[in-house]
Amino acid sequence: MSKVKAVAATIVFMLGAPVSYAQGPPVTFPQSQQATNVLSGVESTSNSSILGFRVPCEPGPMYVACWAEVPSHNTAYFSATFPSPTVNSARKEFRNLVTTKYGPVSKLQCAGKFSETVVNELVEQWKDSARATKNAVVDTD
């Protein structure tokens, strides 16, 4: 099939029209390029590379950091950045910690990213924001 016919067939297929109007004779590949051989090659290769495209196996650990404001102390409390499977579990744990040690929380925010550096940069932004609202900043390691 020529490139023009292949492009036309793709466009027609995407628009939902019957493909038979745009197709020519079926294309045959040499035995080494048969679809079954290509797929069987994918099954035997590593999960990190499929047909030349890099596919991550697992995203790795997620890093989480939280902060909470206790208005009665005019203070913002910040957690350290730590690995956690979910942001929600970290949020609940941090709220419990701050409420138990320092008092009722009015604002609480947590962020989870797959990069510890990105989370640390976000924490610095949060701290700058807390300082701008005249809150004391306390790290709760």
C-alpha positions, -999 to 999 in steps of 0.1 A, spaced: 0 0 0 14 34 -9 19 60 18 -10 81 4 -33 51 6 -21 43 41 -27 79 53 -61 80 36 -71 47 52 -61 60 86 -81 92 81 -111 74 69 -109 49 98 -106 77 123 -137 94 109 -156 62 112 -162 54 76 -158 19 63 -121 12 57 -127 -9 26 -133 23 5 -97 35 13 -78 2 13 -59 -13 -15 -47 -49 -16 -35 -64 17 1 -57 27 23 -86 34 55 -84 55 86 -106 53 85 -134 79 108 -115 103 83 -87 105 51 -107 110 29 -93 138 31 -126 157 69 -124 157 68 -88 168 44 -96 196 63 -126 208 95 -105 208 77 -81 231 67 -108 255 102 -120 259 118 -86 264 120 -65 295 89 -45 306 110 -14 304 112 -14 266 83 -22 242 90 -18 205 117 7 212 97 29 236 108 31 272 80 21 296 87 24 333 80 -8 353 69 10 385 69 47 393 90 42 425 82 55 459 59 85 464 72 113 486 48 132 508 50 164 529 23 181 549 18 214 567 -9 225 592 -19 258 607 -28 261 643 -44 296 647 -44 296 685 -5 296 683 -3 316 651 20 289 639 24 267 608 38 232 614 56 213 586 64 177 583 96 163 569 94 148 534 90 110 537 80 81 515 43 71 518 20 48 497 -8 74 498 -13 111 505 -46 105 524 -30 82 550 -2 108 555 -27 136 558 -47 118 585 -16 109 605 -2 144 603 -35 160 614 -36 136 643 0 145 653 -5 182 651 -39 182 669 -26 160 697 7 180 703 -3 216 694 -40 220 692 -69 223 667 -59 226 630 -75 252 608 -57 246 575 -40 214 564 -24 206 531 -3 176 519 13 169 486 26 137 471 50 135 442 74 108 428 103 132 432 116 141 467 132 172 453 99 185 439 82 179 473 110 198 491 107 227 467 70 228 474 75 228 511 98 258 508 70 276 489 46 267 517 70 281 543 74 314 524 36 317 522 33 310 560 59 336 568 41 361 546 9 357 567 29 363 599 28 327 611 58 312 629 73 282 610 80 250 629 94 218 615 80 187 632 105 160 625 
